[in-house]
């Protein structure tokens, strides 16, 4: 969670856990293209999205109802992902978005992309 695998494909960086592969084991972005269009930045934002509530899926945690705690959790993930990306890809610039209900997901979401 705090140091996920990042995959480079066609000169773009993606969150490895979110990559869907086709029959030839190549990344398949067709769902992202249907959801957000053909812009490489938008496909990257969609593919790299992490819905924070999914981390607590099936948990009966009061943390889900504590907005302050949930925001801090998001900031911590953002911090570690940013550090990891800078470590692995020092010459690149990444932008992060923390937003509610991103791309139809419910709850607080975090994503990153390159311009």
C-alpha positions as CSV (number, residue, x, y, z in Angstrom):
1,X,0.0,0.0,0.0
2,X,2.7,2.5,0.9
3,X,5.2,1.4,-1.7
4,X,3.2,-0.1,-4.5
5,X,4.6,-1.4,-7.8
6,X,4.6,1.2,-10.6
7,X,4.7,0.1,-14.2
8,X,6.0,2.1,-17.1
9,X,4.1,1.5,-20.4
10,X,4.3,3.7,-23.5
11,X,6.3,6.3,-21.6
12,X,3.6,6.6,-18.9
13,X,3.7,5.4,-15.3
14,X,0.8,3.3,-13.9
15,X,-0.2,1.9,-10.5
16,X,0.7,-1.8,-11.1
17,X,-2.2,-3.2,-9.1
18,X,-4.7,-1.5,-11.3
19,X,-3.4,-2.7,-14.7
20,X,-5.7,-5.1,-16.6
21,X,-3.9,-7.3,-19.1
22,X,-5.2,-8.7,-22.4
23,X,-4.6,-12.2,-23.7
24,X,-1.2,-11.4,-24.9
25,X,-0.3,-10.0,-21.4
26,X,-0.1,-6.4,-22.7
27,X,-1.8,-3.7,-20.6
28,X,-5.4,-3.1,-21.8
29,X,-6.7,0.4,-21.3
30,X,-10.0,-0.1,-23.3
31,X,-12.2,0.3,-20.2
32,X,-10.3,3.5,-19.2
33,X,-10.8,4.8,-22.8
34,X,-14.5,4.1,-22.6
35,X,-14.8,5.8,-19.2
36,X,-12.7,8.9,-19.8
37,X,-11.8,9.2,-23.5
38,X,-8.6,9.0,-25.4
39,X,-6.4,11.6,-23.6
40,X,-3.3,9.9,-22.2
41,X,-3.5,12.0,-19.0
42,X,-7.1,11.1,-18.4
43,X,-6.4,7.4,-19.0
44,X,-3.5,7.6,-16.6
45,X,-5.7,9.4,-13.9
46,X,-8.4,6.8,-14.2
47,X,-6.0,3.8,-14.2
48,X,-4.0,5.1,-11.2
49,X,-7.1,5.9,-9.1
50,X,-7.3,4.5,-5.6
51,X,-10.6,4.7,-3.8
52,X,-9.5,4.9,-0.2
53,X,-12.7,3.3,1.3
54,X,-11.8,0.1,-0.6
55,X,-8.9,-0.3,1.8
56,X,-11.4,-0.8,4.6
57,X,-13.8,-2.9,2.5
58,X,-15.7,-5.4,4.7
59,X,-14.2,-3.8,7.9
60,X,-16.5,-2.5,10.6
61,X,-14.1,0.3,11.3
62,X,-15.2,3.6,12.8
63,X,-12.4,5.2,10.7
64,X,-14.8,5.2,7.7
65,X,-17.0,7.7,9.6
66,X,-14.2,9.9,10.8
67,X,-13.5,12.5,8.0
68,X,-10.4,13.9,9.7
69,X,-8.8,10.5,10.1
70,X,-9.7,9.5,6.6
71,X,-8.2,12.7,5.2
72,X,-5.0,12.0,7.1
73,X,-4.9,8.5,5.7
74,X,-5.1,10.0,2.2
75,X,-2.3,12.5,2.9
76,X,-0.1,9.6,4.2
77,X,-0.6,7.5,1.1
78,X,0.0,10.6,-1.1
79,X,3.2,11.3,0.7
80,X,4.6,7.8,0.3
81,X,3.5,7.4,-3.3
82,X,5.0,10.8,-4.2
83,X,8.3,9.8,-2.5
84,X,8.4,6.4,-4.2
85,X,7.6,7.9,-7.7
86,X,10.4,10.5,-7.2
87,X,12.8,7.7,-6.2
88,X,12.0,5.5,-9.1
89,X,11.5,8.2,-11.7
90,X,13.5,11.3,-10.6
91,X,13.4,13.1,-13.9
92,X,9.6,13.0,-14.1
93,X,6.9,15.3,-12.7
94,X,3.7,13.8,-11.2
95,X,0.5,15.6,-10.2
96,X,-1.8,14.2,-7.5
97,X,-5.6,14.7,-7.2
98,X,-7.5,14.0,-4.0
99,X,-11.2,14.2,-4.7
100,X,-14.6,12.8,-3.7
101,X,-16.5,10.6,-6.1
102,X,-13.9,10.6,-8.9
103,X,-14.9,8.8,-12.1
104,X,-18.1,7.4,-10.6
105,X,-16.4,5.9,-7.5
106,X,-18.0,6.7,-4.2
107,X,-15.9,8.3,-1.5
108,X,-12.5,9.9,-1.3
109,X,-10.2,9.0,-4.2
110,X,-6.5,9.6,-4.9
111,X,-4.8,9.5,-8.3
112,X,-1.7,10.7,-10.0
113,X,-0.8,11.6,-13.6
114,X,1.8,13.3,-15.8
115,X,1.0,16.2,-18.1
